Amino acid sequence: MSTLGLDRLWRNRQGNLAVMYALVAPLLVFGGGAAIDYGRAAQIHTKLNAAADAAALAALTPSMLQQSTDVAHDAAVNLFNGLTKSLPGLTDGAMQVTVSISTGSTPLTRNVTVSYSTSVNTIFAQVLHVSTLHVSGVSDASAQAPPNIDFYVLLDNSPSMALPATSAGITQMQTLTKNQTTGGCAFACHQANTSYNTSSPTSSETDTVYNPCADGTSPTLPTSSITINSVKYTKAWCDASKGHVQLDNYALARKNNITLRVDELNGGVSTLLQTASSSAQSSLFATPPKYRFSIYSMDSLWQIGLNQLMALTSSYTSGWTTASANFGVMEMYSNNNNCANAACSSSTTTPGGDVATNYDDSLGKLSQTSYIPNPGNGTNQPSDTPQEVLFIVTDGVEDEESNSRRLEQTINDLAGDPSASPYGNVKGTNWCTTIKNRGVKIAILYTDYLAVPANNWYVTHIEPFQSSIASDLQACATPGLFIDENNDANIGADLAKLFNLAATPGHLTQ
């Protein structure tokens, strides 16, 4: 062949392309077919995994948790087989399923593992002598039967909980008290002493200056100006000699229908207890859990201390209906002077002045077994006792006096801080750790400390560490049992959520 003939043959590529396609076409067909086989197997694999998950959960339903592990095992196997027997494409006789059930760290906990192994028939890959594709999977799940629990609820009713529940309420209170020494007090403080002593006025009496009288009249005393702490006042007080009793800021808030944080808390506790009651009566459980509640307020007056509003009872909804009437903001004799007795008839400076929110006192007592006994597993076995949960609802600020200096701090500052408590053997104790080390769970709802930048006391004592309050409270709580209300003005819903977290039958994982 001539050189010219070879060049022509090389330039004529139509025949070459045909030959190349003939060689490649089978590979394309087999490749596409294999992709279809693998895609089909992946779809079946997904359905098998879903069946394994459902089988594991079937052994953990509330009613099944009351049955033996043998019964739960058979329920899981039967459900898996029922869900998979009609799946197309599975190789006959290749399915192997294993269900393992064990008891967890407590008698109430059950762990389930469902594992399977099988194969899927191929269509196109059989040409390549691949008749099946292997698939397998594992599903792990665990749950806990609802335990019997005793709840001990500690409510913060210190003056800071008498802040209005909304920013609008704070502004309204400041406007109503704009003539007080602070230039407007947002705190609806409850004071026993609102009288004016014409012979020896004191700075504490400026807390109610210009507030209206309880009978609706305006303050008329003194008839001339008077200077207290370099502040000049005129006609500021009610004439007690004529029966005109002056309103404190708490009464002023009530007179103007301002909702306080403590009011929300009162209603929120009712929601908490109703949620617990519904759970205890639920038909979901073959053996419903038993709950009891005891409720305390943080009345850390030095002679009164922790105040039990409701003793431990299983009749907690009706019990709180009665006890709630005795729950309100803590009464002080006057600003920074706590009550010396239940009658709140005089002030005291011993052992400390303002100890409105004293975690040492409240948590120190609740750490004792005489208040909260050591917890059991919460089963219905004759020798067992309930689990124990301490609920704390607070704005998170410690308020006490130590070694003649004022302390404003968070609950976390009790950890090893020798100045955190002036009361002898409780000095420097981290009560959160002490309580949790006994196996008692701590659940905390943080009712956010609303900022009041117009108030000098807030700016001086609270603002410097306000950003750390939430994290310190979370460190005190048992992991997973902390909720920041985040100013959503729905304490009841948050308490109900926190209850469900504390009393949940457990969690399922796959």
MARGULO-513072 format. One record per residue (C-alpha): residue in one letter; x, y, z; residue number from 1. Coordinates in nm, 3 decimals. Layout:
# residues N
residu,east,north,up,num
A,X,Y,Z,NUM;
...
//
This chain:
# residues 510
residu,east,north,up,num
M,0.000,0.000,0.000,1;
S,0.128,0.340,-0.083,2;
T,0.196,0.604,0.171,3;
L,-0.095,0.802,0.034,4;
G,-0.329,0.506,0.098,5;
L,-0.222,0.483,0.461,6;
D,-0.291,0.850,0.512,7;
R,-0.642,0.812,0.375,8;
L,-0.712,0.517,0.602,9;
W,-0.592,0.711,0.906,10;
R,-0.810,1.007,0.820,11;
N,-1.125,0.789,0.784,12;
R,-1.220,0.752,1.158,13;
Q,-1.584,0.650,1.126,14;
G,-1.499,0.286,1.123,15;
N,-1.259,0.328,1.416,16;
L,-1.533,0.483,1.636,17;
A,-1.767,0.199,1.562,18;
V,-1.506,-0.055,1.665,19;
M,-1.428,0.136,1.986,20;
Y,-1.798,0.160,2.081,21;
A,-1.841,-0.212,2.024,22;
L,-1.559,-0.277,2.267,23;
V,-1.674,-0.028,2.537,24;
A,-2.051,-0.081,2.524,25;
P,-2.056,-0.398,2.736,26;
L,-1.855,-0.224,3.005,27;
L,-2.099,0.067,3.011,28;
V,-2.394,-0.169,3.034,29;
F,-2.237,-0.369,3.315,30;
G,-2.131,-0.051,3.498,31;
G,-2.478,0.097,3.479,32;
G,-2.630,-0.231,3.585,33;
A,-2.397,-0.259,3.882,34;
A,-2.491,0.096,3.988,35;
I,-2.857,-0.003,3.978,36;
D,-2.787,-0.312,4.188,37;
Y,-2.594,-0.115,4.447,38;
G,-2.855,0.160,4.459,39;
R,-3.129,-0.099,4.509,40;
A,-2.929,-0.266,4.787,41;
A,-2.877,0.071,4.957,42;
Q,-3.253,0.134,4.959,43;
I,-3.319,-0.207,5.111,44;
H,-3.041,-0.146,5.365,45;
T,-3.213,0.175,5.477,46;
K,-3.541,-0.010,5.528,47;
L,-3.366,-0.284,5.724,48;
N,-3.202,-0.025,5.952,49;
A,-3.542,0.132,6.015,50;
A,-3.683,-0.209,6.103,51;
A,-3.395,-0.269,6.347,52;
D,-3.459,0.068,6.512,53;
A,-3.830,-0.007,6.547,54;
A,-3.754,-0.352,6.691,55;
A,-3.518,-0.206,6.952,56;
L,-3.779,0.051,7.054,57;
A,-4.045,-0.219,7.075,58;
A,-3.857,-0.372,7.367,59;
L,-3.858,-0.033,7.543,60;
T,-4.219,0.081,7.536,61;
P,-4.357,0.185,7.878,62;
S,-4.565,-0.131,7.902,63;
M,-4.278,-0.355,7.782,64;
L,-4.045,-0.210,8.048,65;
Q,-4.272,-0.376,8.302,66;
Q,-4.221,-0.718,8.133,67;
S,-3.931,-0.963,8.157,68;
T,-3.633,-0.940,7.924,69;
D,-3.745,-1.266,7.756,70;
V,-4.081,-1.115,7.665,71;
A,-3.910,-0.798,7.541,72;
H,-3.664,-1.007,7.336,73;
D,-3.943,-1.194,7.159,74;
A,-4.132,-0.870,7.092,75;
A,-3.827,-0.719,6.922,76;
V,-3.755,-1.027,6.711,77;
N,-4.117,-1.066,6.602,78;
L,-4.145,-0.701,6.502,79;
F,-3.822,-0.709,6.300,80;
N,-3.925,-1.027,6.117,81;
G,-4.270,-0.887,6.051,82;
L,-4.132,-0.567,5.901,83;
T,-3.872,-0.737,5.680,84;
K,-4.034,-1.057,5.555,85;
S,-4.212,-0.883,5.269,86;
L,-3.916,-0.674,5.151,87;
P,-3.844,-0.765,4.785,88;
G,-3.495,-0.865,4.680,89;
L,-3.377,-1.033,4.998,90;
T,-3.203,-1.367,4.958,91;
D,-3.416,-1.650,5.093,92;
G,-3.286,-1.797,5.415,93;
A,-2.999,-1.547,5.448,94;
M,-3.146,-1.328,5.725,95;
Q,-2.990,-1.358,6.067,96;
V,-3.114,-1.132,6.347,97;
T,-2.982,-1.115,6.704,98;
V,-3.144,-0.924,6.991,99;
S,-2.943,-0.866,7.308,100;
I,-3.103,-0.714,7.618,101;
S,-2.920,-0.612,7.933,102;
T,-2.989,-0.416,8.250,103;
G,-2.818,-0.079,8.286,104;
S,-2.668,0.093,8.585,105;
T,-3.000,0.084,8.773,106;
P,-3.272,-0.181,8.788,107;
L,-3.498,0.053,8.591,108;
T,-3.266,0.081,8.290,109;
R,-3.281,-0.152,7.991,110;
N,-3.033,-0.160,7.702,111;
V,-3.127,-0.326,7.371,112;
T,-2.908,-0.412,7.072,113;
V,-3.062,-0.542,6.748,114;
S,-2.812,-0.664,6.487,115;
Y,-2.888,-0.826,6.155,116;
S,-2.701,-0.975,5.859,117;
T,-2.845,-1.075,5.520,118;
S,-2.793,-1.036,5.146,119;
V,-2.972,-0.874,4.854,120;
N,-3.011,-1.052,4.518,121;
T,-2.852,-0.878,4.221,122;
I,-2.986,-0.847,3.867,123;
F,-2.714,-0.712,3.639,124;
A,-2.414,-0.810,3.850,125;
Q,-2.499,-1.178,3.803,126;
V,-2.339,-1.155,3.458,127;
L,-2.015,-1.089,3.645,128;
H,-2.090,-1.388,3.871,129;
V,-2.193,-1.162,4.164,130;
S,-2.533,-1.300,4.260,131;
T,-2.578,-1.125,4.599,132;
L,-2.463,-0.818,4.791,133;
H,-2.407,-0.846,5.167,134;
V,-2.581,-0.597,5.400,135;
S,-2.580,-0.573,5.780,136;
G,-2.659,-0.325,6.055,137;
V,-2.688,-0.260,6.428,138;
S,-2.933,-0.055,6.630,139;
D,-2.871,0.035,6.996,140;
A,-3.136,0.178,7.225,141;
S,-3.189,0.229,7.594,142;
A,-3.468,0.351,7.816,143;
Q,-3.561,0.370,8.178,144;
A,-3.888,0.284,8.342,145;
P,-4.039,0.590,8.514,146;
P,-3.901,0.598,8.868,147;
N,-4.076,0.699,9.187,148;
I,-3.938,1.042,9.282,149;
D,-3.957,1.279,9.577,150;
F,-3.913,1.641,9.469,151;
Y,-3.790,1.915,9.700,152;
V,-3.862,2.258,9.550,153;
L,-3.661,2.559,9.670,154;
L,-3.813,2.892,9.565,155;
D,-3.615,3.214,9.566,156;
N,-3.842,3.485,9.710,157;
S,-3.573,3.742,9.785,158;
P,-3.630,4.112,9.705,159;
S,-3.473,4.069,9.362,160;
M,-3.756,3.829,9.276,161;
A,-3.982,4.129,9.338,162;
L,-3.853,4.282,9.017,163;
P,-4.134,4.328,8.765,164;
A,-4.166,4.039,8.523,165;
T,-4.120,4.257,8.215,166;
S,-3.905,4.549,8.108,167;
A,-4.221,4.757,8.077,168;
G,-4.304,4.680,8.439,169;
I,-3.955,4.783,8.546,170;
T,-3.996,5.118,8.371,171;
Q,-4.336,5.167,8.535,172;
M,-4.197,5.100,8.884,173;
Q,-3.908,5.338,8.828,174;
T,-4.151,5.609,8.717,175;
L,-4.370,5.558,9.024,176;
T,-4.068,5.593,9.255,177;
K,-3.870,5.860,9.071,178;
N,-3.842,6.078,9.385,179;
Q,-3.668,5.812,9.593,180;
T,-3.297,5.842,9.664,181;
T,-3.214,5.600,9.382,182;
G,-3.395,5.819,9.133,183;
G,-3.640,5.541,9.063,184;
C,-3.646,5.197,9.225,185;
A,-3.751,4.900,9.010,186;
F,-3.753,4.662,9.308,187;
A,-4.090,4.610,9.473,188;
C,-3.929,4.564,9.815,189;
H,-4.155,4.460,10.100,190;
Q,-4.073,4.660,10.413,191;
A,-4.229,4.637,10.756,192;
N,-4.100,4.980,10.856,193;
T,-4.246,5.265,10.650,194;
S,-4.287,5.513,10.934,195;
Y,-4.127,5.855,10.952,196;
N,-3.952,5.954,11.272,197;
T,-3.962,6.335,11.288,198;
S,-3.708,6.350,11.570,199;
S,-3.450,6.117,11.417,200;
P,-3.500,6.042,11.049,201;
T,-3.277,5.777,10.901,202;
S,-3.162,5.699,10.551,203;
S,-3.366,5.377,10.546,204;
E,-3.683,5.579,10.564,205;
T,-3.605,5.732,10.227,206;
D,-3.700,5.399,10.067,207;
T,-4.068,5.493,10.076,208;
V,-4.036,5.868,10.031,209;
Y,-4.320,6.020,9.826,210;
N,-4.504,5.688,9.809,211;
P,-4.881,5.738,9.850,212;
C,-5.063,5.651,10.171,213;
A,-5.259,5.330,10.201,214;
D,-5.586,5.520,10.239,215;
G,-5.532,5.698,9.908,216;
T,-5.414,6.027,10.053,217;
S,-5.087,6.195,9.959,218;
P,-4.790,6.223,10.196,219;
T,-4.796,6.548,10.396,220;
L,-4.495,6.530,10.631,221;
P,-4.274,6.712,10.700,222;
T,-4.421,7.055,10.645,223;
S,-4.072,7.190,10.582,224;
S,-3.778,7.046,10.393,225;
I,-3.543,6.793,10.543,226;
T,-3.203,6.667,10.424,227;
I,-3.105,6.302,10.454,228;
N,-2.772,6.185,10.311,229;
S,-2.736,6.517,10.131,230;
V,-3.074,6.472,9.963,231;
K,-3.344,6.731,10.027,232;
Y,-3.706,6.618,10.070,233;
T,-4.026,6.809,10.134,234;
K,-4.375,6.683,10.217,235;
A,-4.263,6.328,10.157,236;
W,-4.419,6.107,10.423,237;
C,-4.763,6.008,10.540,238;
D,-4.876,6.136,10.880,239;
A,-4.886,5.817,11.083,240;
S,-5.027,6.010,11.381,241;
K,-5.344,6.059,11.178,242;
G,-5.357,5.698,11.065,243;
H,-5.205,5.756,10.723,244;
V,-4.988,5.447,10.666,245;
Q,-4.739,5.479,10.381,246;
L,-4.717,5.215,10.112,247;
D,-4.389,5.034,10.061,248;
N,-4.278,4.953,9.706,249;
Y,-4.434,4.608,9.719,250;
A,-4.773,4.754,9.806,251;
L,-4.718,5.020,9.541,252;
A,-4.666,4.753,9.276,253;
R,-4.979,4.575,9.394,254;
K,-5.178,4.900,9.381,255;
N,-5.074,4.950,9.019,256;
N,-5.130,4.585,8.913,257;
I,-4.767,4.531,8.818,258;
T,-4.689,4.162,8.773,259;
L,-4.375,4.064,8.961,260;
R,-4.142,3.776,8.897,261;
V,-4.254,3.618,9.224,262;
D,-4.615,3.622,9.096,263;
E,-4.512,3.427,8.788,264;
L,-4.325,3.187,9.010,265;
N,-4.631,3.121,9.224,266;
G,-4.839,3.031,8.919,267;
G,-4.550,2.840,8.766,268;
V,-4.534,2.605,9.063,269;
S,-4.901,2.521,9.009,270;
T,-4.822,2.429,8.647,271;
L,-4.530,2.216,8.764,272;
L,-4.747,2.022,9.006,273;
Q,-5.027,1.973,8.754,274;
T,-4.774,1.836,8.505,275;
A,-4.646,1.589,8.764,276;
S,-5.000,1.484,8.852,277;
S,-5.087,1.418,8.487,278;
S,-4.773,1.212,8.441,279;
A,-4.846,1.006,8.751,280;
Q,-5.197,0.931,8.626,281;
S,-5.098,0.857,8.267,282;
S,-5.224,0.534,8.116,283;
L,-4.897,0.501,7.921,284;
F,-4.741,0.316,8.210,285;
A,-4.848,-0.026,8.329,286;
T,-4.734,0.086,8.675,287;
P,-4.751,0.467,8.695,288;
P,-4.472,0.642,8.886,289;
K,-4.536,0.782,9.231,290;
Y,-4.437,1.144,9.299,291;
R,-4.426,1.348,9.618,292;
F,-4.342,1.716,9.659,293;
S,-4.213,1.936,9.939,294;
I,-4.181,2.311,9.884,295;
Y,-3.957,2.564,10.059,296;
S,-3.896,2.934,10.024,297;
M,-3.559,3.098,10.075,298;
D,-3.660,3.310,10.374,299;
S,-3.305,3.340,10.500,300;
L,-3.385,3.566,10.790,301;
W,-3.129,3.486,11.051,302;
Q,-3.373,3.350,11.306,303;
I,-3.620,3.199,11.059,304;
G,-3.402,3.060,10.781,305;
L,-3.532,2.804,10.532,306;
N,-3.911,2.815,10.539,307;
Q,-4.114,2.503,10.459,308;
L,-4.430,2.604,10.278,309;
M,-4.554,2.250,10.214,310;
A,-4.441,1.928,10.378,311;
L,-4.361,1.624,10.163,312;
T,-4.692,1.492,10.031,313;
S,-4.845,1.294,9.747,314;
S,-5.143,1.533,9.754,315;
Y,-4.929,1.812,9.620,316;
T,-5.177,1.988,9.390,317;
S,-5.431,2.049,9.665,318;
G,-5.150,2.105,9.914,319;
W,-5.008,2.391,9.708,320;
T,-5.352,2.545,9.666,321;
T,-5.345,2.600,10.042,322;
A,-4.973,2.667,10.085,323;
S,-4.941,2.917,9.799,324;
A,-5.132,3.175,10.002,325;
N,-4.828,3.192,10.232,326;
F,-4.581,3.239,9.950,327;
G,-4.474,3.590,9.862,328;
V,-4.176,3.816,9.841,329;
M,-3.953,3.815,10.150,330;
E,-4.036,4.088,10.399,331;
M,-3.752,4.308,10.525,332;
Y,-3.762,4.547,10.818,333;
S,-3.613,4.815,10.596,334;
N,-3.371,4.827,10.309,335;
N,-3.057,4.620,10.392,336;
N,-3.198,4.524,10.732,337;
N,-3.354,4.183,10.766,338;
C,-3.619,4.084,11.016,339;
A,-3.513,3.960,11.355,340;
N,-3.827,3.755,11.404,341;
A,-4.135,3.627,11.228,342;
A,-4.326,3.938,11.327,343;
C,-4.061,4.152,11.154,344;
S,-4.093,4.405,11.433,345;
S,-3.736,4.534,11.448,346;
S,-3.411,4.532,11.255,347;
T,-3.094,4.352,11.343,348;
T,-2.728,4.361,11.251,349;
T,-2.635,4.027,11.407,350;
P,-2.496,3.800,11.266,351;
G,-2.529,3.998,10.943,352;
G,-2.747,4.264,10.795,353;
D,-2.897,4.189,10.457,354;
V,-2.892,3.813,10.403,355;
A,-3.186,3.798,10.169,356;
T,-3.063,3.523,9.935,357;
N,-2.840,3.300,10.142,358;
Y,-2.756,2.976,9.962,359;
D,-2.539,2.866,10.253,360;
D,-2.841,2.857,10.478,361;
S,-3.086,2.697,10.234,362;
L,-2.858,2.450,10.058,363;
G,-2.665,2.376,10.376,364;
K,-2.983,2.255,10.542,365;
L,-3.113,2.072,10.234,366;
S,-2.783,1.885,10.209,367;
Q,-2.867,1.707,10.533,368;
T,-3.040,1.370,10.528,369;
S,-3.294,1.499,10.778,370;
Y,-3.424,1.721,10.497,371;
I,-3.350,1.511,10.186,372;
P,-3.275,1.143,10.257,373;
N,-3.031,0.940,10.053,374;
P,-3.199,0.839,9.726,375;
G,-3.301,0.489,9.625,376;
N,-3.358,0.349,9.276,377;
G,-3.724,0.450,9.265,378;
T,-3.851,0.101,9.186,379;
N,-4.158,-0.058,9.341,380;
Q,-3.952,-0.322,9.521,381;
P,-4.048,-0.342,9.890,382;
S,-3.699,-0.254,10.014,383;
D,-3.645,0.033,9.768,384;
T,-3.698,0.408,9.823,385;
P,-3.773,0.693,9.579,386;
Q,-3.515,0.886,9.385,387;
E,-3.455,1.239,9.517,388;
V,-3.453,1.559,9.310,389;
L,-3.387,1.912,9.438,390;
F,-3.561,2.174,9.225,391;
I,-3.417,2.527,9.256,392;
V,-3.589,2.829,9.103,393;
T,-3.374,3.139,9.144,394;
D,-3.226,3.447,8.982,395;
G,-2.888,3.314,9.092,396;
V,-2.755,3.599,9.307,397;
E,-2.620,3.542,9.657,398;
D,-2.681,3.832,9.896,399;
E,-2.522,3.827,10.237,400;
E,-2.284,4.007,10.468,401;
S,-1.955,3.865,10.590,402;
N,-1.689,4.023,10.809,403;
S,-1.860,4.361,10.788,404;
R,-1.859,4.367,10.409,405;
R,-2.139,4.324,10.163,406;
L,-2.126,4.020,9.935,407;
E,-2.310,3.998,9.607,408;
Q,-2.211,3.682,9.423,409;
T,-2.341,3.385,9.232,410;
I,-2.408,3.036,9.361,411;
N,-2.077,2.918,9.215,412;
D,-1.883,3.151,9.445,413;
L,-1.960,2.915,9.731,414;
A,-1.702,2.674,9.593,415;
G,-1.411,2.702,9.829,416;
D,-1.460,3.072,9.901,417;
P,-1.391,3.120,10.275,418;
S,-1.580,3.448,10.277,419;
A,-1.889,3.297,10.120,420;
S,-2.041,3.204,10.454,421;
P,-2.001,3.367,10.793,422;
Y,-2.180,3.083,10.969,423;
G,-1.915,2.859,11.115,424;
N,-1.898,2.505,10.983,425;
V,-2.057,2.585,10.647,426;
K,-1.770,2.816,10.551,427;
G,-1.640,2.761,10.200,428;
T,-1.858,2.460,10.122,429;
N,-1.976,2.392,9.767,430;
W,-2.323,2.273,9.855,431;
C,-2.407,2.184,9.495,432;
T,-2.128,1.926,9.489,433;
T,-2.209,1.803,9.839,434;
I,-2.572,1.739,9.747,435;
K,-2.498,1.576,9.410,436;
N,-2.233,1.352,9.565,437;
R,-2.511,1.191,9.769,438;
G,-2.687,1.092,9.445,439;
V,-2.948,1.367,9.470,440;
K,-3.016,1.531,9.135,441;
I,-3.029,1.911,9.117,442;
A,-3.260,2.072,8.861,443;
I,-3.236,2.450,8.822,444;
L,-3.456,2.706,8.649,445;
Y,-3.276,3.038,8.611,446;
T,-3.528,3.323,8.623,447;
D,-3.306,3.578,8.454,448;
Y,-3.195,3.872,8.663,449;
L,-3.334,4.155,8.449,450;
A,-3.097,4.446,8.397,451;
V,-3.191,4.770,8.574,452;
P,-2.914,5.006,8.457,453;
A,-3.089,5.311,8.605,454;
N,-3.042,5.164,8.952,455;
N,-2.704,5.245,9.108,456;
W,-2.719,4.947,9.345,457;
Y,-2.765,4.711,9.049,458;
V,-2.483,4.874,8.854,459;
T,-2.246,4.855,9.154,460;
H,-2.326,4.509,9.292,461;
I,-2.479,4.295,9.016,462;
E,-2.380,4.418,8.673,463;
P,-2.007,4.330,8.711,464;
F,-2.081,3.956,8.726,465;
Q,-2.429,3.925,8.572,466;
S,-2.292,3.757,8.260,467;
S,-2.165,3.463,8.468,468;
I,-2.486,3.389,8.660,469;
A,-2.633,3.145,8.407,470;
S,-2.310,2.946,8.362,471;
D,-2.256,2.923,8.739,472;
L,-2.609,2.792,8.792,473;
Q,-2.562,2.541,8.514,474;
A,-2.245,2.417,8.683,475;
C,-2.445,2.363,9.001,476;
A,-2.717,2.163,8.825,477;
T,-2.699,1.797,8.731,478;
P,-2.597,1.777,8.360,479;
G,-2.903,1.817,8.142,480;
L,-3.120,1.958,8.422,481;
F,-3.071,2.333,8.371,482;
I,-3.302,2.575,8.191,483;
D,-3.243,2.945,8.136,484;
E,-3.583,3.111,8.127,485;
N,-3.427,3.375,7.902,486;
N,-3.692,3.635,7.988,487;
D,-3.965,3.444,7.805,488;
A,-4.210,3.520,8.088,489;
N,-4.330,3.160,8.098,490;
I,-4.202,3.010,8.420,491;
G,-4.480,2.750,8.426,492;
A,-4.390,2.603,8.087,493;
D,-4.020,2.603,8.175,494;
L,-4.084,2.429,8.507,495;
A,-4.297,2.167,8.330,496;
K,-4.016,2.109,8.081,497;
L,-3.762,2.080,8.360,498;
F,-3.985,1.829,8.539,499;
N,-4.005,1.614,8.226,500;
L,-3.626,1.622,8.198,501;
A,-3.586,1.516,8.561,502;
A,-3.859,1.251,8.559,503;
T,-3.822,1.116,8.206,504;
P,-3.821,0.737,8.171,505;
G,-3.483,0.772,8.002,506;
H,-3.356,0.836,7.651,507;
L,-3.337,0.629,7.337,508;
T,-3.027,0.625,7.117,509;
Q,-2.966,0.459,6.783,510;
//
